[in-house]
Amino acid sequence: METIFEIQRRLHEECDRLVMAMSEELQTPKKTTKDKVLADHRIKIYLERYQSCSKSLLELYQDKDGERKQEITNMSVNEFKEFYSQFNSLVEFHQNHGNNVAVPASIEFSKLREQLNDPAYLAEVVKFSDVENYGQYLDLHECFDNYINLKGVDKIDYITYLSEFNKFSDVPRKQKNLKYKKYLELLHDYLFGFITRSRPLFFELEHTVKRNELQFEDLWKNGEAPGWERGKDVEEDALINLNEFGKWEDLTYLGLDRLKSALQAMGMKCGGTLEERAQRLFACKEDKNKENEHKRLMYNQKDKDIALLEYKITKLAELVDDQIYETKINLQRKQARYTLDESDEDSMEEEESDDDDGIPYNPKNLPLGYDGKPIPYWLYKLHQLHFTYECEICGNYKYNGPKAFQNHFSEWRHAHGMRCLGIPNTAHFANITKIEDALMLWDKVKEQTFSKMWVPANEEEFEDSRGNILSKKVYLDLQKQGLLVCPGHSCSSTQQQLIATERAKLISSPTDRHHTEGIAGQISHSIRDCSEHFFTGSSATLGPLPDGFMITAHGGPQSGPAEPTIDREELSDA
C-alpha cells in the first residue's frame, strides 16, 4: 500500500511529465490546419489529466481526514519503527502479488504519446466532416434543409443562408412555432459542437454561454430582447377594451375573426367555437391594465425559450465569423469553376438523352458513329476494324483497324512515348511498336551517324618538306619537338658534333646575348647555303640547332616563351 508521501511524489512526477509533454507539443511547428487542431486536442487531453492530478494533490495537502498529519507524526516519533512497518507491508504485498509487473512512469507516458499520435485514435476523438476540413469551414447543410422547409420563410440559396442564418428578426413571430424551435436547437447544437471541436483550448466557452444567459434574462425582463421588444408584432387595433362589455355573450357579436385576432394579440389560444373564444377572452377582464397583458405575452415560456435560443445562436455566430467568411469564399470559388457554356452543354446532352430510346442495341460491340449509334457491320468489315494492333510504346494501347494504327505514329500518344524513351520520332522508327526494338534501332542509327561524321583530328592531313603525309596531330607534335627537317639541308658530322657541344653548354650554363652571337658565328658557314629556305616564310626551324634556339624572320612570331632567338640582321652580319 502506498503512503501519502509516495502518492504525492508520484502525482508531482506525473504533473512534471505532463508539463514537458505540453511544452514539446507547443514548440513543434504545425504546417496545416489539421495538424494544429489535432495538436490542440492532444494538449487538451494532457491539460485535463494535469488538472485531475492537481486536484488530487490539493486534497492530499488539505488533509481533511488527518492521515498525512498522522503519518508525519509517526515518522518523527520513531522513524525506524515506521520504516520497518512500511517495509513489512511492502514485502507482504509483493508476496501476495508477486506476478504483477510495475510499469514506470516513463514507459506509461511513452505509450500515451504513441496512442495520441495514432491517427485512428484521434479520428474517434475528433470527428469532422469532409466539408468542414478540420474546422476550416462550416457545414450547415442539414440546418439549411430544415430552414427552407419552415413555413412562411423566404426560399434562399445556401450562400445567402450563411449570411443571414443569425438574423432572426426577418422571421415573423407568428411563424415561430414548435418546428421553428427544433430548427433553432439543431443550429445551436451544431455551432456549440463545432467550436468545441475546432477550438478545444477555448475553455471560456461554457462561461461565455452562461454569461449570455444572464444577459438575456435582464433583457427579457426589460422587454428589450432582440426581436422580442415590448409591443413588437402586436397590433394595437387587435386589442379589445373588455371594460365596455358586461358579459361574455356581448363579445359574440364581434365575430370569430375579431375574437381570434384579439386572442392572438394577448398571446392566448385562439381556436374553438365562437362561444368558447368569447368566454376565454372575457375571463381576462380582470387584467384591466394593458401593460399587464403585454407582460403576460412577454413572459410566455414558449416564446422565452425561442428568444433565448436566438440570442445564444447570435452570440455563437460572432465566434465563428472567420469560418463563415472562409466558407462563403470557398463555395464561390467552387461555383466559379462551372461556366455558363458547360451548363448549356449539359442541358443539351440531357435533352438529347431524353429523346433517345435508351441504350442502343449493340450485340457485336461495334464502334459508335457520330449519331451515337453503332455503325453498319459491312462498314465495320470494310475498314478492317475487327483487327486490333497493340503498341507497347503507347502503353499497350490498342488500335482498331490498320488506318488508325498507321496514323497513330504521328499522334501525340506515340510521340510522348518516344520522348519518354529519349528517341526522336523520325521516319526511321515507323511501324516499330516494341520498346526493345526501338532502343536497338536507335543504337544502330547512332553508330552509323557517328561513323560518317567529320573528325578533324583524324581526317585533316598535313605534308612535311619531304612530301610525307601526316595527320594533323602527328604533324603538330613533330613540329613542337623540332623533328621536322628543312628541305635541301644536310649537316656534316663535324657540324653535328659542334651543335651537340653547344647544346650541352646551353644546358649546363645560362646563356646571354654575347654567347648567342658566338654560337651564331660558329655555325654561320653551315647555314649560308640554306638561308634561302629559312627566310621564305615568317618562321623556320634550323634542323638540329642547340636546344632553345630558333631562327625567325625580323618581326616574326617565336615558337616558345622566353627562348633565345637569332635575329635575321645579326645572322647576316655573322
Secondary structure, DSSP 8 states (H G I E B T S, - for coil): ---HHHHHHHHHHHHHHHHHHHHHHHHS---SHHHHHHHHHHHHHHHHHHHHHHHHHHHHHHTSSSHHHHHHHHHHH-HHHHHHHHHHHHHHHHHHSTT-----HHHHHHHHHHHHT-HHHHHHHS---TTTTTTTS---HHHHHHHHTSTT-----HHHHHHHTT-GGGS-GGG-SHHHHHHHHHHHHHHHHHHHHH-TT-TTHHHHHHHHHHHHHHHHHTT--TT--TTTT--GGG---GGG-SSGGGGGGG-HHHHHHHHHHTT----S-HHHHHHHHHGGGG---HHHHHHHHHT-HHHHHHHHHHHHHHHHHHHTHHHHHHHHHHHHHHHTTS-HHHHHHHHHHHHHHHHS-SS---TT---B-TTSSB--HHHHHHTTTT-EEEETTTTSEEEESHHHHHHGGGSHHHHHHHHHHT----GGGTT---HHHHHHHHHHHHHHHHHTS--HHHH-EEE-TT--EEEHHHHHHHHHHT----TT----HHHHHHHHHHHHHHHHS---HHHHHHHHHHTHHHHSTTHHHHSSSSB---TT--TT-EEB-TT---SSTT--EE-HHHHHH-
